[in-house]
């Protein structure tokens, strides 16, 4: 386990981990393709931008925690699904599409 280099870093990382736990409790384990993850991440970045433009530092900090947590979730998805090449990404996307077709 990598140790944080400061108490501030420890607090930030703890906040991100807690946000990941909240996301998993709310949405369950999410398996999206990278394009969907980027869409979700961009939406969160937009919310952070809106908060800072409105001068709301508290909302900005919360949104930035969500940005970091979504990025972590996307990376977890890649690791969980062993996406390590374009070929495995293509197979994963095809498998996702097959799963969606079966639910319709």
N, C-alpha and C positions, 0 to 999 in steps of 0.2 A: 504494500500500500504506500502510495506517495503521500508524504506529509506536507501540509500547507506550509508556506514560508512565513506566514504572519497570521495573527489573529483575525485581521480583516479578511484575508484570503480564506481562512477557515470558515468565517461567517458567511461569506459569499457562496462558497461551495456547498455549505450546509443548506442555505436557502434554495439553491438550485436542486439539490437532492430532494428536499422537501416538496418542491414544486413538481418534480418528476413523480413522486409518490402520489401527490394530489391528482395529477393528470391520469396516472394509471388507475387510480380509484374511480375517477369520473368516466374515463373512456375505455378502460381495459387496455391490454397490450395492443398496440397499433402496428400494423404492417402495411405500409403504403409504398408505392414506388417513389423514387427520388423526386420526380416532378411534383407529386402531391405534397411531399415533405417540404419542398421549396415554396410551394404555394402557402402552406400553413405558416412557415417561418416568415415569409414576406408579409403576411397579414399581421403577424405579431410585431414585426419591425414597424409596420405602419401605425399600429396602436401606440408603440413607444414614441414614434415621431409626433403623433398627435398630442400625446400627453406633454411632451417637452415644449411643443409649440404653444400649448395652452398655459405653460408655466406651472404645471402640476408635477412637481418633483416626486411626490409620493407615488402617483400613478406611473410615472416614468420608471422608477425603480422596480415596481411590481412587473411592469411590462418587460423590462430588460431581463428580469429573472425568468419570465416566460419564454423570451427569445432564446436564452441559454438552455433552458430545459427542453424546448422543442428541438434545438440543434442536437442535444444529447440523445433525445428519443430517436431522431433520424439515424444517428450513428449506431445506436443500440439495434435498430431494425436491420441495418446493413450487417452488423456482426451476427445477430441472431439468425439471419437468413443466409449467412456465408456468401455475401455478395462481394467477390474479390476480383472480378473482371467484367468486361463488357459482355462476354458470353453468359456469365452467371446472372448478370443484371437482366439481359434479354430473356433468359429462361424464367427468372423470377417475375418479370412483368407479364409474360405469357401465362404463367400459373395464376397470377392475380386476376387476369382477364377471364380465365376459365372459371375461377371461383365466382366472379361477379355474374357471369352468364348463367351459372347454375342457380343463383339466387333470384333471378328475374322471373 
